[in-house]
Amino acid sequence: MDVSNLIAERAVRNPLFRLLAALLRRIDAWAFDALDARARAQGWQVRRPAPLIRVYRNPDFDTLTRCLACAGEGVTARGHCHACLGSGRVRS
């Protein structure tokens, strides 16, 4: 099950607010459906914290950990860290 699409919505009683909410959902779908599909096809995570806002994340970043040689700084007393090539992250 893809939980990235789950959004908690309250029931709106006012018909004007319902109309505006439906319009906002339609604009949201129009603006982001193609981008969301492309991101999911690449294996990225898509989070929808609010209407018209998306957060895309590549899960490959989960494989990176802090470099122990430079404590994640990317530099040592001698200059750029050779273990992580100055990035501060290494593959775990």
FENMO-V431658 format. One record per residue. RES is the residue in one small letter. PHI is phi in radians with two decimals (999 if undefined). Layout:
res:phi
RES:PHI
RES:PHI
This chain:
res:phi
m:999
d:-1.58
v:-1.47
s:-1.24
n:-1.70
l:-1.32
i:-2.31
a:-1.42
e:-2.19
r:-1.55
a:-1.33
v:-1.77
r:-1.57
n:-1.25
p:-1.11
l:-1.16
f:-1.14
r:-1.07
l:-1.12
l:-1.13
a:-1.14
a:-1.14
l:-1.12
l:-1.11
r:-1.09
r:-1.19
i:-1.14
d:-1.04
a:-1.13
w:-1.08
a:-1.35
f:-2.08
d:-1.01
a:-1.16
l:-1.16
d:-1.09
a:-1.11
r:-1.15
a:-1.14
r:-1.16
a:-1.12
q:-1.50
g:1.54
w:-1.42
q:-1.58
v:-2.07
r:-2.05
r:-2.05
p:-1.24
a:-2.79
p:-1.03
l:1.14
i:-2.28
r:-2.26
v:-2.17
y:-1.81
r:-2.47
n:-1.49
p:-1.20
d:-1.10
f:-1.17
d:-1.19
t:-1.49
l:-1.66
t:-2.25
r:-1.19
c:-1.22
l:-1.35
a:-1.18
c:-2.06
a:1.03
g:1.42
e:-1.48
g:1.56
v:-2.33
t:-2.13
a:-1.12
r:-1.65
g:2.16
h:-1.08
c:-1.24
h:-1.43
a:-1.21
c:-1.99
l:1.05
g:1.48
s:-1.54
g:1.47
r:-2.25
v:-2.32
r:-1.26
s:-1.56
